[in-house]
Every structure is written in structure tokens, then in C-alpha cells.
């Protein structure tokens, strides 16, 4: 029974993520999620209070998977700084794949959903752990020794607000391109500099 229940929860989360990413949080109904997932509303409410609760569960799962992948990248001693950065950027791209403008607008411009505050709180906890990984990477020479990982993460958090800027979004085809541009601008600034004079 547990296995079936877990399968139903996974199905709900996969379908909801697809619908949320495509249409935003507000435009998707619980009925639509349940119907597409082949799960009853009773099952939905047995595990989630509402759509926001489901969205938070989806985000937690994504963060958990991303942290594991990030740690694997950082622990791989066979890759160069450039390769690590490319893998991290690819990881970021995969995490934002298929996100629509509607999702971004709902996410950032709907304080009643409580998603921004929730994600900022969760990100803060994750970042404390990741800062230690970045400091270790600095010791290994993978990143500049003179940058502060704490500042990197504070700036990363502020970039989320910039990514939602309508003028900036108008320069790109989709939200993923905006996120990736900002990620590259920030990330390559922490790479070690070649101090040799040519």
C-alpha cells in the first residue's frame, strides 16, 4: 500500500511540476492536476493541503536532488575549475528548463502564495551548507581565493529579483535564457584568474 501511495504522490508531483512550469501556479487547478495524474482529489488532500503545499513539496524535491548533484560536482577531483563551472551551469539550466513567464510572474508577484518567502528560507539553509563546499573548493584552487562565498550567495538571491524584471525579460526569448545569462555573469566571476603576463 505504501508503494502505491508513493507512486501516486510521485505522479501528482510530476504532473503538477509540468503544469505549474507551463501555466503558472494560479492558472492550474487541483482538479486539473488530479485528472492528468489519474489520482483522486481525496488522495490529493490526504497528502497536500492545497496547491501551494504541493508546490513546496516539488521545490523541496528539486532542491534535494540539486544539492546531491552539486556535491557530486564539487567532490569530483578529476575535473578542472572550468569543467566544474560548466557542470554547475548545466545543472542550473536543467533546473529551470521549461519554466514559463506565467510561472515566474505568479512566483514572484503573488505574495499571497508565500512561495518567495518559503524558498528564500529554504535556500538560506541550503546555502550555509554549500558555502562550506565553496570554501573547500577555494582551498583546492578551483575558485578565486579572494572572493567571499557568503557574498556570492547573497548576490545570487538578489539576482532572482533581477530575473523577473520585465525590461530584462524582453531581451530574451524565455525565462531560462535570463536565468542562464545571470548565472554565467555571476559564476565566471569566481573563477581563478590567470595572473601570467603574456
Buried (B, 14 or more C-beta within 10 A) or exposed (E): EEEEEEEBBEBBBBBBBBBBBBBBBBBBEBEBBBEBBEBEEEBBEEBBEEBBEBBBBBBBBBBEEBBEBBEEBBEEEEBEBEEBBBBBBEBBBEBBEEBBBBBBBBBBEBEEBEBBEBBEEBBEEBBEEBBEBBEBBBEEEBBBEEBBBEEBBEEBEEBBEEBBEEEEBEEBEBBBBBBBBBBEEEBEEBBBEEEEEE
